[in-house]
Amino acid sequence: MNQTVQISPSDLDAQRTYCAQIADHWSARGRTPSAYVETYGCQQNEADSQRIRGMLLTCGYRMAEGPEGADVVVMNTCAIREHAEQRVFGNLGALTHTKRRHPEQKIFLCGCMAGQREVVERLRRSYPHVDGVFDPQALWRFPEILYRSLTTGKRVFPTELSPDSIAEGLPVLRDSRHKAWVSIMYGCNNFCTYCIVPYVRGRERSRRPEAILDECRALIAGGCREITLLGQNVNSYGKDLDMGWDFSDLLAAVAELEGDFWIRFMTSHPRDAGKKLFDTMAAHPKIAKQLHLPFQSGSSRILKAMNRHYDRAEYLKAVEYAKSVMPELVLTSDVIVGFPGETEADFEETISLISQVRYDALFTFIFSPRPGTPAAEMPDPTPKEEKNRRFDRLCGLQNAISEEIHRGYIGRTLTCLIDGREGGLLTARTEGGRLVRLEGPEDLIGTFAPVRITGATTWSLTGTLEA
C-alpha cells in the first residue's frame, strides 16, 4: 500500500501566506483581478474546482463568467475518454487568442490530464501559452504555483507526479448553499483494465471520519439540504485508516446528525456494495433511496476482462437484495458498449440485464482506449459502425424504460428539494434524484416541498406545488 501524505498545518499555512502575497500584489496595482475555472468530467472534479475557486477568492480574485479578459484561467480536466481530452486540447488552443488580447493572463491546466506525463510534456512542448500544470494530488499547492508564475514570469511545470496526499481545511467556494459535495476519499485501487483513474489520481486514501462529520455539520448549520459524499469507490472507505470504520458506519454517522437534509453518495463498486450498505440505507430516512451501481457489462466474460471482480449473477443478487429492503429505490448505472472482444452474444447479455433490472437511467459510453491501460493493448476487431449500432439499440431500450418509469410518477405527490430556476421554472429533485420542473416563487429555493407530478418525459418530470 502506498504511503499517504497528510499535508501538515505548517505547509497549509505556507499556502495561505502565498494567498496573502498574491492579494497584496494586486492591491498594490489598485485593482481586483478576475479568474475563470472551467471544469470537465465527474463530480470529484467539480468538488476540486470549488476548492480552486476558494483558493482564488482567498488570493483576492473575483470569479469571471468566461476566459475572455480573465487574469487567471484554470482548466480542470478529465482523462476518462479520448473525446474529453481532445475537447480540452481544442479549447486550450483557443485560449491563445484570449492571451494575445490580454498578455498578462495566466493559464493553468490541472485535473486528471495533468496526472499523465505524456500530456504534461505535450503542453510544455506545444502549448507555450500555458503557464503551469498541477496534478490532483498537488491541488493544495496551487497558490504557490500561481505566485511563482506571477512573480517570476516563468512557466511552472512539475518534474515528477506528486505523492498521494490529503489536505484538510482548504477554502471552498460552493456553487450553492443548499447542495454540497463532500469528498470522503481520493484515488482508486481497483485497476479496471479500461480506466486511467488509478494512474492519475493515485491510490485510495480516506479522510478521517471526524473531519468529514465536522464539514457536514458546518454545511447543515449553513442551510445545506443535500450532501453528496464523493469517492471513486465510496465502499472502500476506511480500509486504510485501521480504525474499524467502513463506509456504512460513516453513512450512518452522517445520517444521525441533527438537521433536515438528504444524503446521497457516489460512486459504489458492486464488488464492495453489500447487505450492510443496503440495510444502512433502508434504516435511515435521511439517506436518499438512490443508488448508482455501475455494472459496465452484462457478460461475465467481459466483466472478467475488465477486472471488475464480480460476475453477472453476483451483481444481480446485490440489486435484488437492495430492492427487497428498499422497494422505492431509484437505481442508475454506467455501461460500456464495445469493450475489446465484446461479441454479439456478450452484448445481448447486457441488453437482457438492462431489461431485467429496469434502471431508472443509464450513463452510456462507447469504449474509449486510454493509453497506459491494459485494455488499450487488447485486440479490438469490432468495427466502429457495429459499436455505434449496439450503442443506439441500448440507448433506445433504456430511453423507453426511463420514460415508462417516469410515467408511473404521474398523479403521485413527492417530497422534493427545490434547488434552482431554469427557463422561468423552478427546478427540483425527488428523493430518488429525478429532475422536476414546476412553477413557483423564488423563495422556495433551498426548501423541501410537496410536489404533485403532472407530466413526464424520458429525462424529467413536471409538477405543481401541493397546497
N, C-alpha and C positions, 0 to 999 in steps of 0.2 A: 504493500500500500504506500502511495506517495505521501510524503510529509506535508501537511497543510500548514501554511504560514499564517499565523494570526497577526495581523498588522497592529503594531504597538501604538499606544496612545501618543507617544512622542513622535512617531512617524506621521500620524494623522495631524498632530499639532503643527508639524512642519508644513503640511499641505495647506493648513489654514493660514499659515504665515505667507505662503505664496499667494493665496487668495487676497490677503490684505495688501500685499505689494502690487498685485495687478490692479486692484481698486485704486490704490494711490497713483499708479501710473496714469490711469485715465482721468482721475480727479485733477492731476497736475495739468492735464491738457484741456480741462474745462468742459468736458462733455461726457455724456453717458453712452457707452458703446452698446452695440446690439449683437445678438447671437441667434443662430438658427441651427436646430438639431433635427436631422431627418432620420427616421427610423425605418428599417426594413426587418421583416421576419416576425419572430414569435413574441409572446408576452414577456419573456425574460428580457429580450432586447428593449421592449417598451419600458420595463421597470428600470433597466440600466440607463435609458435615455432620461428618465425622470431624475436620476442621480446626477447625470451630466448637467442637466438644466439647473439642478440645485447648486452644483459647484459654480456654474457660470453666474448664477444670481448672487452668490456669495462674493464672487470676483467683481461685482458691480455692473454686470451686463443686464440689459433688458432683453426679453425674447422677441424676435422678429418673426414675421409671417412667412418669410421666404429667404432665399440666399442673396437676392439682389440687394446690394448695399450693406449687408451684414458684416460686422467686423470679424466675426468668427463663424465658420460653418463646420459642423461636425456631422459626418455621415456614419451612423451606427448600422453596421451591415450584417447580412445573413449569408451563410455559405451552404445552406442545405441543398439548394438546387442550382444548376448551372444558369437557368434563366435569371434567378435573383442576382447572381454575380455579374452577369452581363449587363443587367439593368443598372447596377451600381457603377460599373466602369463607364457606361454611357453617360449617366448623369454626372459622374465625376469629371469626365472630359468636358461636359458642357460648362462646368464651373470656370474653365479658362476664360470665358467671356466675362463673367462677373468679376473675376480678379483683375482682368485688364481694365475694367471700368473703375475698380476700387483696389488699387495696387497693394494697399496695406492689409487687405483681407487675409485672414489666416484660415487655412483649410486643413481639417484633420479627418482621418478615417480610423474607425475603431470597430469593435464587434468581431464576429466570427471570422470574417475575411482577414482581419488583422492578425489572426492566430495562425495564418498559413505563411510560411517563409517565402514560398514562391510568389505569393501575392505582394508581400512587402517588397521583395526585390523588383517586381514589375512596377510598383508605384515609384520606387526610388529611381528606376531607370527611365520610365516612360511618362511619368506624370510630375514634371518638375514644379508644377504649381501647388502640389500637396506639401504642406508644411510639417506634417507629423503623423505618426501612426502609434496606436497603443492597443494591445490585445485585451480581452475581457478581464484577465487577471490583473492588469495594470490600470484599470479604470480609476482606482483611488488616487493614482498619481497624476491625473490629468492637469490639476492646477500647476504642478511643477513643469510638466511638458509645455503647457501654454506659456508660462512665464519665461522659460528658456527660449522659446520661439520669439516672443515679443521683445526680449532684451538683447538677444544676440543676432536675430535675423537669420539664424541658421535653421535648417531642417532637422527635425528630431525623429530619428529612426532607431528602433531597438536593434541591438546586436544579437540578442537571443530572446526567446519567449520567456515571459515572466513565470515565476513559480506559482503553484496553486495557492490561493490565499483567501482569507475572509477579512473584510474591513467593516467594522461596525461604526455607526454614527455618522455616515456620510449625509450631507444635506440632500433633501429631496424636494423637487418642485412637481407636485402631482397635477394631473390634468383635471381632477375632480375631487372635491372634498367629500363626496358621497360614496365613491367607489375607489378601492385601492388594491394594488398588487403588493404582496409581501413575499419576498424571496426567502425560502426556508433553507435552501441548499443550492449548491452550484456544482456544475460538472456532471459527468456520467461515467459509469464503469461498465456499461453493457456491451459496447463494441458491436452493435448490429452491423452487418457487413456492408450496408449501404450508407452508413451515417458517418459524417465528418465530426460531429459534436464532441466526442471524447478527445479528439486530437486538438481541437481549438479552444475548448472550454475547460479542459483538464479533468482530473479525477473527481469523484464525488467528495464533497465536504459539506458538513451540516453546520448551520448556525446553532448556537446554544439555545435551548428552549426558553430560558428566561429573557434573552434578548428579543426573541420573536414575540413572546407574550407581552413584553413591555411596549413593543412597537404597535401591537394590536390594541392594547389598552389606550394608548395615546390617540390612535386613529378613531376608536369608538367615542372617546371623550370629545373629539373634534367634530363629531357628527357623521362619521363614516357609517354607511348602512350595508355595505357589501365588501367583504375582504376575500381576495383570492390568493390562496397560498400557492407559491410557484416553485417548481423544480423540474429538471429534466426527467427525473423519475422520483416523484414525491414519496413513493412507497419504500424507497431505500433510506429515507430519512433516519438519522440516528445511528446507523451501523458503525460509523467512525467515531462516535462520541464515547462509547464504553460507559454509558450511564443508565442503561436499561430503558431508554425511551425509544419507541418506534413511532411511525407516522400516525397510527391510530391514537396513541397516547397524546401526541401533540394536538391532533384534531379535536379530541375530547376536551383537552385543557382550554383551547381557544373557545370552544362551544360553551364552556362553563363561565366565561367572562360575562360580567353584567352588561346589559345593553340590549337594544333592539336592532339586530343585524343578521345578515346571512353570511355563511362561509361557503366558499367554493374552493376547488383546488384543481391543479393540473400540472404535469400530466402523470397518469398512472401507467405503470408497466404491468401487463397481465400476469407476468411471472410472479410478481410480488403482491398483487391485489388479491386478498383472500377474505375469509369469513370475518375475521376480526375487524377489518376495514368496513365491510358492508354492515356488520352489526352496529358498529360505532355510528355510521351514517344514519341508520334506521333509528337509533336510540335518542338522537339529539335533534330537536326541532329546528335549531339554528343552522344545522348543516343542510344546505340545499340538496334536494334529491336529484342531483345531476351528476353524471359520471362520464368522463371522457376516457375511453378504454381502447386504445389503438389495437386493431387486430392485424393490419397490414396485408394479410393474405388468408384466404380460407383453406389453403392447401398446406397440410402438414409438411409435405416435402419442401415446399418453398419456404415455409417458416424455419425449417432446419437450415436451409441455405442462407437465410437471413440472420441466423444465430440469435433467434428470438427466445429460445429456452422454454417454449411451451408448444403444444400442438393444438390442432383444431378442437379436439374433444375437451382438453383442459380449459381452453378459452370458453367454450360453450357452457361448461359446468360452472365456471365463475359467473357468467352472465345469468344463468338460470338461478343461482343462489341469490345474487344481488336483486333480481326482480322478485324473488319469493319473499324477501324481507322488506322490499320497498316497491310495492306494486305500482306506485306512481312515478317510478324512476324514469328520468329522461336520459337516454343513452346516445352518446355520439362517439365517433371513432375516426381513425385515419386508415386509408387503404392505398397501397401502391399497385398500380397496373403495369405489367410488362417487366417485372423483375427478370434478370438474366436467366434463361432456361424455362421460363413460365410457358407451359403448354396450354392448349385449349382446354384440356381436362382440368388443369390447375385453375384456370380462370373460371370454369364452370363451378368449381368448389367455392370460389369467392362469391360468385353470384348466388349460389344456394345458401351460403352462410348469411348474406345480407337479407335474403328472403325469409330465412328462419328467424333471425334476431329482430328484424324490422327496426332499424335505427331511426331515431328522430332526425338525424342529419349526419352526413359524412363529409370529411375533408379528403378529397380525392387527388391523387397525383400519378402522373406517368413517371416511371423510373428515370432518375437522372444520375448518371455515373459521376461520382466525385473522386478526383484524383487522390490517391493515397489510401483509399478504402479497398478492402478485398473485392467487393462486388464490381468495382471498376475494371478488374482484370478478368472477370468471368466471361466465358463465351456468351454472346447475346445474339442469336441468329434471327430473332423475331423482327420482321420489318416494322418500320415506324408506322406505316399505314395500318398494319394489323393491331398494333398497340392503340392507335387512335380509335379504331373500330371498337375494341374492347372497352376503352375508356368511355366512349359515348354510350355504349349499351349499359354499362354500370351506372353512369350518371342518370340515364333515363329511368332505370329501375328505382334508384334511390329517390329521385325527384318525385316519382309517383307515390312512393311510400310516405315521404315527408308531407306531401300535400294531403294525403288521406288522413294521416295522424293529425295534422293541423285542423282539418275539417271537423274532427272529433271534439275540438275545443269549443266550437260554436255553441252558444247557449249557456256555457259554464261561466261562473264568476270566480276569478282567481285573484289572490293577493299578488300585486305587482309592485316592484320598486320603480317609481318614476325617476328616470335618470337623465333626461335631457330634452331638447327640442330640435326638430329637423323638418324643414319644409313646412313650417306653420303648425305642425302637430307635435304633441308630446311623444316621447319615446319611453318605453318601459320594458322591464324584463320580468317574466314569470319566475317562480322559484326554479323551474327547470331550465332557465336561461333563454326561453323563447322571446323573440322581439315582438312587442305590441306597439301599435301606433294608435293614438287617440287624441281627441280634443280635450282641452282643459287649461286652467290657469297656470302661469309660470311658477307661482309659489308652491306648487305641488312637487317640484323637482327636489329630490332628496328625501321623499317620504314614501311610505308604503300606502297603497290604496287598493280597494276592491275594484276590479275591472271586469265588466261583463263582455265576453268575447262575442263579436258580431260578424266577423268575417275572417277568411283565411286564404293564404296563398302558399306556394311551396316554401317560401322563405320567411314569412312573417304572419302576424295576426293583426286584426284591428279590433277595437273595443270601445266601450263607453264607460264612464265613471258610474259606479253604483251610488245611489243616494245614501 
